[in-house]
Amino acid sequence: MILESHITCPACGHVSIETMPTDACIYFFECTRCKTLLRPQAGHCCVFCSYGSVPCPPMQSAESCCAHPTASTDVGR
């Protein structure tokens, strides 16, 4: 399982290398360069699935991603 992802900000193109949690989905991520708050695109479970170089760990293992709506955390804040 790959736990490191390169998130690319759609606003400024900045790439941030982040470690993905294995037990939660990240719904919000603030770009460290332009401070844009990224949110998952429609149909995606988290910012890693929308803007990352690899999908989140639950999607990589074909588990039911985001089965628990309270499992959200913030990264980059």
C-alpha positions as CSV (number, residue, x, y, z in Angstrom):
1,M,0.0,0.0,0.0
2,I,1.3,3.5,-0.9
3,L,1.0,6.0,1.9
4,E,2.7,9.0,0.3
5,S,0.9,11.1,-2.2
6,H,1.7,14.3,-4.2
7,I,-1.2,16.7,-3.9
8,T,-1.3,19.2,-6.8
9,C,-3.2,22.4,-6.1
10,P,-5.5,23.2,-9.0
11,A,-5.3,26.9,-8.3
12,C,-1.6,27.5,-8.4
13,G,0.0,24.2,-9.4
14,H,2.0,23.8,-6.2
15,V,2.8,20.1,-5.3
16,S,2.9,19.1,-1.7
17,I,4.1,15.6,-0.6
18,E,1.8,14.3,2.2
19,T,1.5,11.1,4.1
20,M,-2.1,9.7,3.9
21,P,-3.8,8.3,7.1
22,T,-4.9,4.7,6.8
23,D,-7.9,5.2,9.1
24,A,-9.6,8.4,7.9
25,C,-10.5,10.4,4.8
26,I,-9.2,14.0,4.4
27,Y,-12.0,16.2,3.3
28,F,-10.1,19.5,3.4
29,F,-6.5,20.5,2.6
30,E,-5.1,24.0,2.5
31,C,-2.5,24.7,-0.1
32,T,0.7,25.8,1.6
33,R,1.5,28.2,-1.2
34,C,-1.7,30.0,-2.2
35,K,-3.9,29.0,0.9
36,T,-6.7,27.7,-1.4
37,L,-8.9,25.2,0.6
38,L,-9.2,22.0,-1.5
39,R,-12.2,19.8,-1.2
40,P,-13.0,16.5,-2.9
41,Q,-14.4,16.7,-6.4
42,A,-17.9,15.3,-7.0
43,G,-17.8,11.5,-6.7
44,H,-14.5,11.4,-4.8
45,C,-14.2,10.5,-1.2
46,C,-11.3,12.7,-0.2
47,V,-8.7,15.3,-1.5
48,F,-6.2,12.5,-2.1
49,C,-8.5,10.8,-4.6
50,S,-9.2,14.2,-6.3
51,Y,-5.8,15.9,-6.3
52,G,-3.3,13.3,-5.2
53,S,-0.9,11.1,-7.3
54,V,-2.4,8.0,-5.8
55,P,-5.8,7.2,-4.3
56,C,-6.3,7.0,-0.5
57,P,-5.5,3.8,1.3
58,P,-9.1,2.6,1.6
59,M,-9.6,3.0,-2.1
60,Q,-6.2,1.2,-2.8
61,S,-7.4,-1.8,-0.8
62,A,-10.9,-1.7,-2.3
63,E,-12.5,-1.2,1.1
64,S,-15.6,0.8,1.4
65,C,-14.0,4.3,1.7
66,C,-15.5,6.8,4.2
67,A,-17.9,4.3,5.7
68,H,-17.8,6.3,8.9
69,P,-18.8,10.0,8.2
70,T,-17.1,11.1,11.5
71,A,-13.7,9.9,10.3
72,S,-12.6,13.2,8.8
73,T,-9.5,15.1,9.7
74,D,-7.7,18.2,8.4
75,V,-4.2,18.2,6.9
76,G,-2.0,21.2,6.3
77,R,-3.6,23.4,8.8
